[in-house]
Amino acid sequence: MQTVLIVDDDASVLVSLGLVLKQAGYGTRTAKSPTDAMAVLKKERIDLVLQDMNFSRQTTGNEGMALLQEIKTTFPAIPVILITSWGSISLAVSGMQAGASDFITKPWTNEQIVQSVRTALKLASVDVPLKAFSREELDKQYDFSGVVGRDPKLLQLLQIIGRVSATDASVLITGESGTGKEVIADAIHRNSLRKNRPLVKVNLGSIPSTLFESELFGHVKGAFTDARADRKGRFEEAHTGTIFLDEIGDLDFSCQVKLLRVLQERTFEVVGSNKSRNVDVRVVSATNKNLMDMIAREEFREDLYYRLNLISVHLPALRERREDIPLLARHFLQMAAKTYRRDNMELSENALRWLQSRTFPGNIRELKHTIERAVIMSPGQVLQADDFNLANAIQPGTPSKDNLPEVGTMSLEDIEKAMILKAITHHAGNISKVAESLGMSRFALYRRLEKFGIRV
Ligand SMILES: Nc1ncnc2c1ncn2[C@@H]1O[C@H](COP(=O)(O)OP(=O)(O)OP(=O)(O)O)[C@@H](O)[C@H]1O
């Protein structure tokens, strides 16, 4: 049985917390002061400390901080959960910086206490040094289908994900756009105990702040002019499952505090009703912004940051894992070939070299689109570096208002060839249709095919 040491100078708190934890299956010890707490820790095997921040009459939290620091120095492996009052969030933040595993604000609910203790103990049990596992070994233990790659950085990240998925710890996923943050969020849910429950994805960047509460917490009919019927919020939809908060760095300050409340108290109010609802969700969030910088500029709340990232993982940019480009490229080629009904497509050596030499600012998403475009536009079965050059040069969104490639990047002949290739793919090699769509005779088309060395 795991044992929790509860430290508080209020005897009634010791009794009530002791009861809650006993009912949840934990052994408990109690201490009324930091001195008593250290004495117990030195004598007995304690698996977790749950401590208040204020003792005697002091309300500064200094005594609590000193105790936390002493525990972390003497027993670094023992997780510590702090109990703070709602108003002293900055204290909780300092505590997290000093190594606390989590913080609970007063007044707490029993579920909150038990969930926090359970998560911290589980995390402590998986906090063993990472080994260099191969992809095959990881696949035997976890379900990482849909996550292509075997770069050591990715494997290490998958190992962490595998271990923490089964806990209810909040996970913050960072990384540039297109590096696969959503793919990792899916993997966390799929490997968690909540896998058969809902996974609700919310793109916070696309929700105007005026609609934030109604979108996340729902509303009752008549709550505001457009509320013609009751509507469930995203948190309610995610109840007992996982909520994925994408683009968390795009949330404005006023919404951040509303989000903090629900994450902290695990309750929310539906807009237009005054009843609180309890919610049991695992929170996974993602951003391509640097939240630490945003905190320094006072654009992101530090207390929310610590709520979101009991665990944080950073996805490497594709240019930092070039070894994975061939694997990913073949994976996307297969997908595109299936979608566009192009059997037995392959990538030539020079195409792979070309792809590996790119910087891909748009990361894996850009690689995927690059392959897709080449499949659409190239008539041959084996994709060559040239096919990518052409496909890339006339991609939509090339920085030019008229959607034409930048001047100097393509000659008129290049464009002519690319357009012919595109039309051939579009009409599945039907020469009459190709000629017609390009506004030329079949004869004129054949002459150009010969000139450009295109075989149909
Ligand atoms: N490891 C991977 N294996 C296979 N496909 C991947 C992998 N990582 C990403 N992808 C694919 O790349 C595309 C972009 O991935 P995803 O949407 O997860 O990125 P993101 O980091 O969440 O992007 P954004 O920051 O723009 O939201 C998706 O089509 C996804 O399926």
Ligand as a Chemical Component Dictionary entry (heavy atoms), coordinates in Angstrom:
data_LIG
# 
_chem_comp.id                   LIG 
_chem_comp.type                 NON-POLYMER 
_chem_comp.pdbx_formal_charge   0 
_chem_comp.three_letter_code    LIG 
# 
loop_
_chem_comp_atom.comp_id 
_chem_comp_atom.atom_id 
_chem_comp_atom.alt_atom_id 
_chem_comp_atom.type_symbol 
_chem_comp_atom.charge 
_chem_comp_atom.model_Cartn_x 
_chem_comp_atom.model_Cartn_y 
_chem_comp_atom.model_Cartn_z 
_chem_comp_atom.pdbx_ordinal 
LIG N1  N1  N 0 5.106  11.021 -37.404 1  
LIG C1  C1  C 0 4.187  11.165 -38.363 2  
LIG N2  N2  N 0 3.877  10.118 -39.144 3  
LIG C2  C2  C 0 2.969  10.247 -40.131 4  
LIG N3  N3  N 0 2.329  11.385 -40.412 5  
LIG C3  C3  C 0 2.581  12.446 -39.664 6  
LIG C4  C4  C 0 3.527  12.394 -38.597 7  
LIG N4  N4  N 0 3.588  13.612 -38.027 8  
LIG C5  C5  C 0 2.735  14.395 -38.710 9  
LIG N5  N5  N 0 2.122  13.705 -39.689 10 
LIG C6  C6  C 0 1.153  14.252 -40.656 11 
LIG O1  O1  O 0 1.564  15.592 -40.938 12 
LIG C7  C7  C 0 0.448  16.476 -40.964 13 
LIG C8  C8  C 0 0.628  17.561 -39.915 14 
LIG O2  O2  O 0 0.576  16.963 -38.607 15 
LIG P1  P1  P 0 -0.189 17.631 -37.379 16 
LIG O3  O3  O 0 -1.478 18.233 -37.825 17 
LIG O4  O4  O 0 -0.247 16.623 -36.283 18 
LIG O5  O5  O 0 0.852  18.771 -37.047 19 
LIG P2  P2  P 0 0.747  19.938 -35.945 20 
LIG O6  O6  O 0 2.085  20.038 -35.330 21 
LIG O7  O7  O 0 -0.416 19.657 -35.036 22 
LIG O8  O8  O 0 0.472  21.196 -36.853 23 
LIG P3  P3  P 0 -0.130 22.659 -36.436 24 
LIG O9  O9  O 0 0.820  23.257 -35.439 25 
LIG O10 O10 O 0 -0.123 23.403 -37.717 26 
LIG O11 O11 O 0 -1.492 22.406 -35.878 27 
LIG C9  C9  C 0 -0.773 15.620 -40.737 28 
LIG O12 O12 O 0 -1.305 15.293 -41.995 29 
LIG C10 C10 C 0 -0.237 14.380 -40.059 30 
LIG O13 O13 O 0 -1.016 13.258 -40.344 31 
# 
loop_
_chem_comp_bond.comp_id 
_chem_comp_bond.atom_id_1 
_chem_comp_bond.atom_id_2 
_chem_comp_bond.value_order 
_chem_comp_bond.pdbx_ordinal 
LIG N1  C1  SING 1  
LIG C1  N2  SING 2  
LIG C1  C4  DOUB 3  
LIG N2  C2  DOUB 4  
LIG C2  N3  SING 5  
LIG N3  C3  DOUB 6  
LIG C3  C4  SING 7  
LIG C3  N5  SING 8  
LIG C4  N4  SING 9  
LIG N4  C5  DOUB 10 
LIG C5  N5  SING 11 
LIG N5  C6  SING 12 
LIG C6  O1  SING 13 
LIG C6  C10 SING 14 
LIG O1  C7  SING 15 
LIG C7  C8  SING 16 
LIG C7  C9  SING 17 
LIG C8  O2  SING 18 
LIG O2  P1  SING 19 
LIG P1  O3  DOUB 20 
LIG P1  O4  SING 21 
LIG P1  O5  SING 22 
LIG O5  P2  SING 23 
LIG P2  O6  DOUB 24 
LIG P2  O7  SING 25 
LIG P2  O8  SING 26 
LIG O8  P3  SING 27 
LIG P3  O9  DOUB 28 
LIG P3  O10 SING 29 
LIG P3  O11 SING 30 
LIG C9  O12 SING 31 
LIG C9  C10 SING 32 
LIG C10 O13 SING 33 
# 
